[in-house]
Amino acid sequence: MLEKEAEANGLDIDVRYTDTSRWYSNYRTGETSGASKILIDKSTDQIVGAHHFGTGYAELANTISVAMKHSLTTRQLKSTTAIYPSVGSDLGSLL
């Protein structure tokens, strides 16, 4: 979902935008740009939308897609372990 779609559906969302261009996961691969925006329904603590820009961010999109399909909360996602260093290991910090 986009922010406007979430609001139009009456959801009370928390928008978590992060510029990751200077994060180590980008730096180690020579990338100079990256960003993430994750929309979280405040009442359920579930992700309702996510937008990513950067090399390797498909890994995050896949994880978030599974989380959305299975109604996982951000708390549950933060409790998982990802391979480090990887973009996937950044998910806990983005949430």
C-alpha positions in Angstrom: 0.0 0.0 0.0 0.9 3.6 -0.5 0.5 6.1 2.4 -2.6 7.6 0.7 -4.2 4.2 0.2 -3.6 3.3 3.8 -5.2 6.5 5.0 -8.1 6.2 2.6 -8.7 2.7 4.1 -8.9 4.3 7.5 -5.7 2.9 8.8 -3.7 4.7 11.5 -0.1 4.1 10.2 3.4 4.8 11.3 5.6 5.7 8.4 9.2 4.7 8.9 11.4 6.3 6.3 15.2 5.7 6.4 17.9 7.0 4.1 20.3 4.0 4.1 22.8 5.5 1.6 25.5 5.7 4.3 24.8 2.4 5.9 27.5 -0.3 6.0 25.4 -2.7 3.9 25.6 -0.2 1.0 29.1 1.0 1.7 30.6 -2.5 1.6 29.3 -3.0 -1.9 30.3 0.4 -3.2 26.7 1.7 -3.4 26.1 5.4 -2.6 22.3 5.4 -2.5 19.5 3.5 -0.7 16.3 4.2 1.1 13.4 2.3 2.8 9.9 3.3 3.7 7.8 0.9 5.7 4.2 1.5 6.6 3.0 -0.1 9.8 -0.6 -0.3 11.0 -0.4 1.0 14.6 -3.3 -1.1 15.8 -1.9 -4.4 14.7 1.8 -3.7 14.5 1.7 -5.3 11.0 3.3 -4.0 7.8 0.8 -2.8 5.3 3.2 -1.4 2.7 6.9 -1.1 2.0 8.9 0.8 -0.6 12.7 0.2 -1.1 15.4 1.6 -3.3 18.8 0.1 -3.5 20.9 -2.8 -4.6 20.0 -6.0 -2.8 16.7 -4.6 -1.4 14.8 -7.4 -3.1 15.9 -9.4 -0.1 14.0 -7.1 2.2 11.0 -7.1 -0.1 10.8 -10.9 0.0 11.0 -11.0 3.7 8.3 -8.3 4.1 6.1 -10.1 1.6 6.2 -13.2 3.7 5.6 -11.2 6.8 2.5 -9.6 5.3 1.1 -12.8 3.9 1.4 -14.5 7.3 0.4 -11.5 9.4 3.6 -11.3 11.3 4.2 -8.3 13.6 7.2 -6.0 13.5 8.1 -7.4 16.9 8.2 -10.9 15.5 10.3 -9.8 12.6 12.8 -8.1 14.9 13.3 -11.3 16.8 14.6 -13.2 13.7 18.2 -13.5 12.8 19.6 -12.6 9.3 22.9 -13.2 7.7 25.4 -10.4 8.4 26.4 -8.4 6.6 23.5 -8.2 4.3 20.7 -5.8 3.5 18.4 -8.4 5.2 20.3 -7.9 8.5 19.2 -4.2 8.3 15.5 -5.0 8.6 15.4 -4.8 12.4 16.9 -1.3 12.4 14.4 -0.2 9.7 11.4 -1.3 11.7 
